[in-house]
Structures are given as C-alpha cells and as structure tokens.
Amino acid sequence: MSNLYRHLSLASLLVFSSCFSLIASADTWNCPVEKSWLTAPSLPTEVDKSNKDNTSNFCDFYRFSTQAYLYLMSPSLDKPGKRNFQVNANYPVLEYNGDNSPGNSCDKEITGHTLLTSLEQSSISTGQAGGDATIYAQDGNVAYYDVRFNKALCDLTGSATEMQQQGIYNFPGGTTELKFAWKVLSAAEVRSGQFVTQEQLISGKMKTLGLLGMHIAIATEDHPEFVWATYEHKTNSPDCDASAAQKKQAWMFADNTCTQDLPGSAAKGDKCNFNHPKSGLTSPTGTPTNICRVHPYGTAKGDRDAAENLGDILSQNQSLLNQLADSSTPSAMKVLTNYFNLGAIWVSDIAQSSGGVGVPNERGSLRLANSVAETDYQDVNLNSQFASNCFGCHNYQGTAETQKNNITTQALSHTFKDIKIGQGQHIDVTASSYIASNEQAAGICGVTGKSDKEQGTCKGTASFLKWDGNWTNVNRSAGSVCGCGPAK
C-alpha cells in the first residue's frame, strides 16, 4: 500500500478506492496544485511543456485543467455573490426559445430559457450528451443542464469566405465551452454547504440549485482540439464495481439496496436497472434513476498509459484536497472538497485527427464519461469505429488534413451554431459532398425528402436550420459549404 493511499481521507477513499490496483506506485506520480490558483486565481492560456523535448506530459494537461477549474469557481471580484463562471458578461449562458430554437445569448439580457432536462439531440445544450437521457436523483428531483461559453464567440465569424480571408480554420485560443448539471436542493442540502449553488427561477418560484457535475472544454493555440475535462460531486454515483466503503455511502443517484448488491445489480436485466435512464422526459420530479460509474476516471486496465493517467489524476485530486484544507484558502473555495476531477482527454498530435479504432491519437482518460451527463454513454469501446468518449461526439480534424476547418464542420463545437443562429446570423456548414453548381447545391444543402437521410446538410446539422440558397467551394480548409439560416 502506497503512502498516498494511506493518507487519503475517508471522503477521498469513497471516490478513489477502486483504481489503485492499476498504479504500480502512487509515490511515482506528483502532480501538484499551486496555492496561487486558489489565492490569486487566473485563467491559463496554454498547456505547459515540462518534458525535456519541449512537449507536454499528462500532468501538464491536468494542471491546465485544474487551474482553469479553480479560476472559474473562484468568487468574482466584479460581481459579489457570483463565481467567475456565473458572470454573464464574460461567460454568457446559452438561451433557447419556447420552440427549442436558439435564443440570443449575446445580448445583455437573459430573456430565453436556460435550463434543460432533455430535448432533441441537436447540440451540447440539449440535456445529456449522446443518449438524450433524463435522470432523477433519489429525492425525485430532475437533473437540469445549462451551457456557458466565453463572450468572444459572439464576435467570431460563421462565414467560410471571411474565415478564408483571415486564415481561420480553428477556434481561437481561449475559446471556452462549459456545461453544468444541477438539481434543486432541499433545505437540509442548502444548509449542509456541500454544493456550489445557483439561484434559479423555476415554474415561477426561486429555487436553489446544487452543482452535480461540470464539463470544461478550452482551446489553446497549441491545442485547437480543446482540452476536455470533467468534474463531479463526490456523492453522485458509486462505481459499478463498488468498494466496501462505497457501499456504505448514501448516493444521490443510487438506491441504497441496489448499491449494496453491486456489482451484481449492475448486470443487464437486473431490477435495479443501473445506467438505463429514460429519454425525453420534462417533469421536474420523477422516478429516481440508478447510476453507477462504469470506468472510474475514464480508464480501464490495459488502456494506453493507464498508470500515468490515473497516477496524475489521483495525485492532483489529493493535492487539491490538501490545499483546500489549508487555513489560507478562501472560505468560498472550501466547498470544492466535495468535488473531484474524473479526468481529461486531448490529442497527442494536432496535425492528426481524433477517432479511429483504438483512438491512436488520443491521450488521457480514453473512456471519459461523466455519470450525470453521459449516463448511458459510459460503455466506451475503444476498438470500435465510434468510441463514445468526448472525441466520439466532438470530432477534431487535424491540421494536416486537406479539409481541416473545425468551425464549419459543426462537429467539434455543438454550441457555436446555437450562438450564431440565436444572434440572427447565418453560418456556413461543410457539405456532405463537393458542390459544383447551383443545381447540385439545392440537392446537397436543401431538403430533398422526408427521411432523415434526405434532409440535406443544413437540416441534417440541426432541426432549426434551413438552406438560405448560398454555397461556396472556395475555402479549401472547409471544402464546399452550405449557407444555413434559421428555419423560421
């Protein structure tokens, strides 16, 4: 047993216990959190390069993610009572209209809806990623989702012609997209002080929401694929192969009796029905969902660099707990002792694309999934053409590709089109095939039939889009594109 394992607190044990068998020696890994990230928080602009050959190691990516996380969670100096991520002038919340089309998120007023349970799978804003699931905590309260992004995206062009003129084919460094999972807290949960909170008007009544989980995706100049990291509350869900300590814990998304029977109760067909939430529900209360974590820290034995990845995650989580316990840590940050980093994922070589059997260009937590944001997408098969980790749904085109425009593909960011259309602007979307004439454009960009396969590039990209009659093939990095505008 390593020294790090011996010094874990009980709260840490509940989260960390099942993964140490994959680490030869936890003493090997030292991925520290800097005190200044808590006392003088700042947003990092680039991933460090600590290796002797001027490349980044795994710890560099986790340090980048944690520094960003702590900045976003820090109290705002300009808006008392809010954390940095809650300042709408810097990180607007994504709005949508009553018909589920995007609202204007870039103006000064929040006039649209912002919380979602689950809707159609059109963008990162619509409920859970991938499976469109709706989940309910053991108290019957639904998990709500909202999305924020950095304000600069409001000014980024959606025109392929303008991108060509400006030499743009990737999102600028500093581009940030955030997704949050929340639930309504009971009076006792509010008093406990164990949640990052947000006041929200729901059905005409002001409610206190507690943060359940958080995705952070940030692009840098050296990493235009975004560094993807995710965080959860420590009492969300047990591991499917739960430890003895986990079986004694009360979980927000697992029935006590079902938890006691893990791993057997996680089997397919068991009455506990772990990780099989229903889709498309909108009620604020419902039947509780049982959830267990399939791959703790997004890593399985035998995965590429599993020991290094787990060692750095666990070392950094423990380092953060130690820093949070220090008397000099601001009191508003102490609540973060109730959250932990599940992992992060990035690509090794930005010239090459993500994906492929075995995900050869991806690094970090290769099976990364947040239990309350991708509940039914946790069974990540790395040997499939589609591995349901972050890059399975957010595809990155490498800089060495002929068609490498990650803005017009609408594949890397699912939020950008919502932002632009909500502003009343049109966007260019990479077409499914080369367009050489107006006649071809009508068949490729527009609606050609009633089936999903015949909806054309614009409608196939999102239900709220339609072809505006424009197209171009002059942008080599994007290929042929269709001009898409609001469907109404």
N, C-alpha and C positions, 0 to 999 in steps of 0.2 A: 504494500500500500504506500503510495507516494505521500510526501509531506503536504502537497497541495490538497490531496483528498482528506488528510487527517484534519486540516484546518478549515474545511468547509463548514459553514453554519448549517443548522437544521433546515432553514429555508432554502439554502443553496442545494442541500442534499436532495430535496424533493425534486429539484429541477435537473441536477447534474448527474444523478447516481448511475444512470444506465449506460453511460458512454465511456467510462474509464477503462473498460476491458479492451478498448481499441487503441489505447495510448500506452506505448511501451514505458514511458516515464514522464509524468506530468512535470517533473523538475526540468525537463529539456526545454519546455516552452515558457517563454517570458514575454508577454505582450502587454506592456503596462499602459494604464490610463494616466494621462498627465493631470496633475492637480489644477493647472491653469484652465483646463477645459471646463472646470466647474466654477472656479472663482473669477475667471476672466474669459468667458466663452467667446469663441469666434468660429466662423464657418470656414472649413478648409477649402482650398481651391484646387489642390492636386494631391494625388496619392504619392507618398514618399517613395524614394528608391534607395532602400537600405542595403541591398546586395552590392558586393564589390564590383560587379559588372554593370552597375547603374541600372539595375532592374528592381522591381518591387517584389517583396516576399509576401506571404499570406498575412503576416502581422501588419504590414503597411496598409493593406486594404481594410483590416478590422479597426485599426487605429483611425483611419479616414472616416469609416462609418460611424464609430463611436463619438468622435469629435463632432461630427455633423449632428448626430442624435442629441448630444448634450447641449449644443447651441440651440437647436430647435426647441428643446424642452426648457431652456432657461427663461426666467422671468423677463419680460420685455422692459427695456428702460424707457420706452416711449409710451407704452400703453399699460399702466399699472393694472394688475389683476389678470393680465394675459401672459401667456408664454409666447416666445418668438413665433412659433408656427401658427398661432392664433391671430396674428396681426394681419388683417385682411389687405392692408396697403402693400404688404410685402409678399404674402402668400394667400392670394385670393382663393376663396372656397368655390368649387365648381357648382354652378347653379343649373337647374333644369326646369322646364316649363311643365304645366299640367298635362300636356300631351306627351311628355317624356322627351321632347326635343331639347337641345341645349339652350340655356338662357345666357344672358350677357353677364359673364363673370368678371369682366374687365372694367366695368364702370364702378362708381364709388358706392353704389347702393346694393344691398343684398335683397333682391325682390323675388327671386325664384326659390324653388325648393332646393335643399342641400343634402338632406338625409335620405338614404335609400335602404330598403330591406333587400329586395332583389327585383330586377326588371329584365328586359331582354338583354342578351349578351352583345352589346354594341361597343362598349368602351370600358375603361378601367373604372368608370364612375358607377357602373350598374351592378351593385351588390357584390357578391363574391366573384372572383376571377374564375373563368373556365366553366364551372358547373352551374352557375346561376342559382346557388343554393340559398335558402333562408334558414337561419339557425336560431334556436331559442335556448336561453340559459335555464338552469334548474329552477329558477324563480318564475319561469314562464315569460320573461321579457325578451323581446326580439333583439338581435344584433343589428345595429344601424351602421351604415358606411357613409363616409364623406371623403372628398378628394380636395387637395390643395396643390398649388403649383406656384413657381416663382413668377413674379409680375412681368418679368422681361418677355415671357412667352406671348404676352398680349401684343407686343410690337414685332414679333418675328413674322416674316412674310410666309404666306402659304402659296405663293406663285412660283412655279418652276422656272419661269423666264427670269424673274428677279433673282432667284437663287443662283441661276447660271451666271448672271451679271456680277453677282457678289462673291462667286466662288464658294457657295454654301452647299454642303451635302450632308452635314451632320448637325445635330442640335448643339448650340454653343456651350462652351464650358460654363458650368454653374447652373445649367438647366436642371430644375428640381421638380419631381413629382412625388406627392405624399398621399398615402391612403390610410384611413383610420377606421377601426372598428370600435363601436361604442355600445353600451346598454344603459337603460335607465337604472339608477341606483336606488336602493331602499334607504330610508332614513338612517338605519344602522350602518349601511355601507358608506354613506356620506360621512358619518361620524368617525368611522374607522380610520379615515385619512389614508387609505391604501390605494387610492386611484388618482390618476391625473383626471381632472374633471372639466366639463364644458357645460355651460347653461344653454338650454335649447328650448324653443317654443314648439311643443308637440300637441296637436289637436287643441290648440287654444290655451294650453297650460304650460307654464315654465317648468321644465324638468332638469334635474342634474344628471348628466351622462358621465359614465366612467369609462376610461380608455381600456379596451381589451387588447388591442394589437395595432401595429403600425408598420407600414411599408415605407422605406426611404429609397428613392432612386435618384442618383445625382450623376450628371455627365461632367467630365472634365476634358481638357484639351487632349490629354494622353489616353483618356478612356471614354470615347464618344458612345460606347455601348451602354453607358451608365454602370455605376456600381450599385448593385441591388442588395439591400439589407432589410431584415425584418425582425420585429420585436414583439414579445407577448407578455401579458400579465402572468405571473408565476402560478396562479391558481386556475388558469383556463382549462387545461386538459392534462390528464396523465399520459404517459407513454403507453402504447398498446401492449408492450411487454413491460408492465409496470413493476417497479421495485416494491419491496415491502414498505418502505417509507411512503411511497406514493399512494399505496392502497389505504393508508391511514389518513390521508389528506382529503378534505372536502373540496370538490372541484365545481367550478361554475358550469361546466359543460359535460358532466359525467355523473350519473346516478351512483350513489354510494355502493349499493348492492352490485351493480354491474362492474364497478371499479374493483371490488373485492374479487370478482371472478375472472379478471384479466390474467393471462391473455386469451383464455378460452372464450370469454364473452365477446371478444373482437372478431371471432370467426364468422364467416359468411353464413347467414341464415339464423344466427342466434337472436333471441328475442330482444336483446339489448340494442341491436341494430346500430352499432357504432359506425360513424362516418358515412351514413346514408341519409342526409337531410333532404327534405322535400324542396322543390323549386317553385319560385314564383309567388310565394305567399306574401301578403302585405299587412296582415293583422299585427298590431303591436304586442300582442300576447299570444301564446300558443303552447303546444305540447313540447316539453323540454327535449333537446337534442343531445344524444350521447356522442361525444367526440373523444378520440384518443389520438396521440401523435404517432404516426407510422414510422417516421425516420427522425429521431431526435437530432437536432442540429443539422438536418438535411444531409446526413451522412450515414452510410452503411459500411460495414466491414468489407474490405476489398475495393472500395472506391479509391480513385486516384488521390494520393496524398491525404488519405483519411486521417492518419495520426497527426500530421501537421495541422490540418484544418481544425480538428477537434481540440488539439492542444492549445492553439491560439485562441479559439472561441472561449474555452473554459478558463484559460489564464486571464483573458481580458475581462470576462464577466466577474471573476473573483477580484481582480484588481479594481474594477469599478465599485464593487460592494465595499471593499476596504476604504476607498476614497470617500464614498458616501457616508461611511461611519465616522469619518474624521470630524472633529469639532469645528473646523474652519469651513466645512461645506455649507453653502447657503441652505437654510431650512426648507425652502421651496423645492429643493432638489432631492431631499431625503425620500420623497415618495417613490423615487426611481429604484429603491431597493426592492420594490415589488414587481419589477420588470426585468427581462433578460433578453439578450441577443440570441436568436436562433442560428444566425449565420448570414453569410453574404455570398454573392456569386458575381463573376466578371469573366472576361475572356483573356486568354493568355497573349494572343497576337491580334491587334486590332486590324491588321491587314486581311485577316481571315474571318469568315462569317461564323456565327454561332450555330448550334444544332449539329445534326448528323448522328449516325449510330455511334454510341459511346461518347457523345459530346466531346470530341477530342480537343477542341479549342476552349473549353470552359473550365474554370477553376473555382475553388472554394467549396461551398455546400451544394454539391451537384444535384441533390434531391430536395432542395429547399422548398418548403411549403409552410405557410402559417396556418395553424389548426383552425383559427376562427375566420380566416379569409380565403383559404383554399381547402375547405374541409374534405370535399370528395375528390380532390385532385392530388392527394398525398402519395398515392402509389406510383411513384416516378420510376418508369422503366428506362434506364439509360441505354438499353440495347434496342430500343425502338426508334423508328424514324421520328416519332414525336415523344420527347421526354417532357413531362408536364412540370418542369421547373420554370423559373422566371423567363428564360430564353425560349422555352417551348411556346409561350404565348406572345412574347415580345422579341421578335426575331431581329437580329442585327446583321446587316450586310457589311462585310469587311471592306476596308479602303482599297484593297487590290482588285475588287470586283469591278466589272465594267459598269454595271448598274449598282451604284453604291449609295444612292440618296436615301437616307434613313428617315427623312421628313416626309417625302411624298409616298413612300411605301405604306404609310399608316400602320406599319407592323411594330415598330419599336415603341412608339408612344401611342396609346389609345386615347389620350386626353387631348392632344393637340387639335384634332378636328373638332372636338366639342368646343374648345376655346374659340377657334376661328369662326365656326358657324354661329355660335352664340353671340359673337360680335357683329353678326350680319355680313361677314365676309365669305368669299368663296375660296376653295382650296383646290390644288391640283393633286390628283391621286395617280400613282403609277398604274398604267393599264395592264390588263392581263396578257396582251399581245401587241405587236408593233402596229401602229396606225399610220397608214399612208395616204388616206383620203377622207373627205367628209363622210362619204358613204360608209366606209369602214368604221369611222368613229361612232356613227349612230348605232351600229350593231354592237360595238365593243363597250362604249361608255353608257349607253342608254338602256332602258328596259326593253328587252326583246321578247319576253314571255312571262308567264305567271309563276313558273317554278323558281326556286332559289338559284338554280344554276343558270337561269336565263335573265337574271336581273341586271346584268351589266356591272361595270366597275363601280360606278357611284353608289347605286342602291345596294350592291353587294358589300360595299365597305361599311355602310351604316344605313339603317332604315330611314333616317331623317335626311338623306342626301338624294339629289337627283342631278342628272346631267344638265349643265347650263348651256350646252351647244358648242363649248370651246374645247380645243385639244391642241397639243403641240408635241413634236418629237425632237425639238432642238436641244433639249437638255440631256446631254449624254449620260450624266450621272443618274438621271431619273428614268431614262428611256421615254417611251411615249406616255403622256399623261392625259387624263380626262379632267376637264374643269367641272367641279362639283359644287352645288349650292344647296340652300335649304329646300326641302321637299315641299314646303307650303308656300 
